[in-house]
Amino acid sequence: MHSHKKSPLVWFSHITVLLLVILWTIPTFGLLVTSLRDKDQIVASGWWTSLSTSTQNLIHRAPGAEGQTEENGVYVITGNALDGTKGKVSHFGTSSLNPTEYDVDQTVDIGDGQQLTVERNGDYRMTSPEPFGKRGQRIFVTAEIPPRFTLENYREVVTAEGLGQSFLNSLTVAIPSTIIPVLVAAYAAYALSWMKFPFRNLLLAVIIGLLVVPLQMSLIPLLKMYGWIGREFDVPAKTYVGIWLAHMGFGLPLAIYLLRNYIAGLPREIMESARVDGANDFTIFNKIILPLSYPALASFAIFQFLWTWNDLLVATVFLENSESTIVLTVRLRELLGSRGGNWEILTASAFISILVPLLVFFALQRYLVRGLLAGSVKGG
């Protein structure tokens, strides 16, 4: 018997793939955990501490005269410095210069005859021989806060931040921008593979050469062309049709390259038999080529959908910045600009935005490897 040992190269490739999976999974998991955490805990500690108790310094503003009651000639204000949050207070103070000046459960004089007591659960009691002023006293507490998870972040995003309309707008952009290039590229790939016409190889070389053209180089010329069309024909330039055509143009070179390699590797005998039976090119393409090309079509559809769904640059250039057309990535950019400190909103929004690409990827991933290996093995 011969023992088959894996070569060092195989082990190296396996370890590399494992590390890449870990590097991609950890940030996504961290994003999910952060989106489910309480906003105060997001600021106080990292997501990797989400299951442990954290020490937080909190500020509570006690009510003023409107919250006082009179008991036996003494004015009293009560409340909870943790605002109802579960936790254990260890120290408290009344000045930002020394927020841990006092221990819990002790009564301290805070001036003008007023006294303050803070208990371990955050309950406090302030007393004064004279009525309190309109402005309430600030209470600084240091507390051990247990982990808190909530769905409030997602509720706020969906209901208050306009993500619902942006979600539909992104679908309106991404679905046609995926289907149109796939269909056009499939017809072109068949023609470049099995139809004979002048300069076929030159045309294929030009298409492959377009793969190296940076997207940014063509944005301004295309935008000028759209503007000229809008002026000449009195039609709005920045519409969904415009961005569909833009995504089609940017995606066609890669689509034709992938599909042509796959279709060219299909068995010639199938096409020849169909032609003997009287089928024309259109019939061969629809009845034979398309059903056999699902792996390649699905592999490109994954890439194209991910690109169009996550696109920010093209959407900014080719769509109006209005509520009826603004896509999800542009909405998230605006949230980042106007609410940069609200990490709970940003993380929830970002995780909502990646749900659809994840569903698409896992639904079609079985075709991905087969499509990427298109053309590597010729049919016999």
LINCORRA-V51759 format. One record per pair of residues at least 6 apart in sequence whose C-alpha atoms are under 7 Angstrom apart, sorted by the first residue. I is the first residue (numbers start at 1). J is the second residue. Records with the same first field share a line. If there is no record, write none. Layout:
I=J ; J
This chain:
30=47
31=347 ; 351
32=351
33=47
34=42 ; 47 ; 344 ; 347
35=153 ; 344 ; 347 ; 348
36=149 ; 150 ; 151 ; 153
37=148 ; 149 ; 150
38=148 ; 149 ; 150
39=344
44=56
50=147
51=147
52=146 ; 147
53=144 ; 145 ; 146 ; 147
54=144 ; 145 ; 146
55=142 ; 143 ; 144 ; 145
56=142 ; 143 ; 144 ; 145
57=141 ; 142 ; 143
58=140 ; 141 ; 142
59=138 ; 139 ; 140 ; 141
60=81 ; 138 ; 139 ; 140
61=136 ; 137 ; 138 ; 139
62=136 ; 137 ; 138
63=136
64=132 ; 133 ; 134 ; 135 ; 136
65=131 ; 132 ; 133 ; 134
67=77
68=75 ; 76 ; 77
69=75 ; 76 ; 77
70=76
74=127 ; 128 ; 129
75=127 ; 128 ; 129 ; 130 ; 131
76=125 ; 126 ; 127 ; 128
77=125 ; 126 ; 127
78=124 ; 125 ; 126
79=123 ; 124 ; 125
80=122 ; 123 ; 124
81=122 ; 123 ; 124
82=122
86=145
87=121 ; 143 ; 144 ; 145 ; 146
88=120 ; 121 ; 143 ; 144 ; 145
89=104 ; 120 ; 121 ; 122 ; 141 ; 142 ; 143 ; 144
90=103 ; 104 ; 120 ; 142 ; 143
91=100 ; 101 ; 102 ; 103 ; 104 ; 141 ; 142
92=99 ; 100 ; 101 ; 102 ; 103 ; 104 ; 140 ; 141 ; 142
93=99 ; 100 ; 101 ; 102 ; 139 ; 140 ; 141
94=138 ; 139 ; 140
99=140 ; 141
100=142
104=118 ; 119 ; 120
105=117 ; 118 ; 119 ; 120
106=117
107=115 ; 116 ; 117
108=115 ; 116 ; 117
109=115 ; 116
110=116
113=128 ; 129
114=126 ; 127 ; 128
115=126 ; 127 ; 128
116=125 ; 126 ; 127
117=124 ; 125 ; 126
118=124 ; 125
153=344 ; 345 ; 348
154=348
157=163 ; 345 ; 349
158=164
163=328
166=326 ; 327 ; 328 ; 331
167=327 ; 328
169=325 ; 326 ; 327
170=309 ; 327 ; 328
173=240 ; 244
174=305 ; 308 ; 309
176=244
177=244 ; 247 ; 248 ; 308
178=301 ; 304 ; 305
180=248
181=248 ; 251 ; 252
182=255 ; 297 ; 301
185=252 ; 255 ; 256
186=256 ; 259
188=256
189=256 ; 259 ; 260
190=260 ; 263
192=200 ; 260
193=260 ; 263 ; 264
207=253
208=253 ; 257
210=253
211=253 ; 254
226=237
227=237
230=236 ; 237
238=318 ; 319 ; 320
239=319
242=318
243=318 ; 319
251=304
255=300
258=296
259=296
261=374 ; 375
262=296 ; 374 ; 375
263=293
264=375
265=375 ; 378 ; 379
266=378 ; 379
267=379 ; 380
271=284
274=284
295=367 ; 368 ; 370 ; 371
296=371 ; 374
298=364 ; 367 ; 368
299=367 ; 368 ; 371 ; 372
302=360 ; 361
306=357
310=329
311=329
312=329 ; 330
319=325
328=353
332=349
335=346
336=346
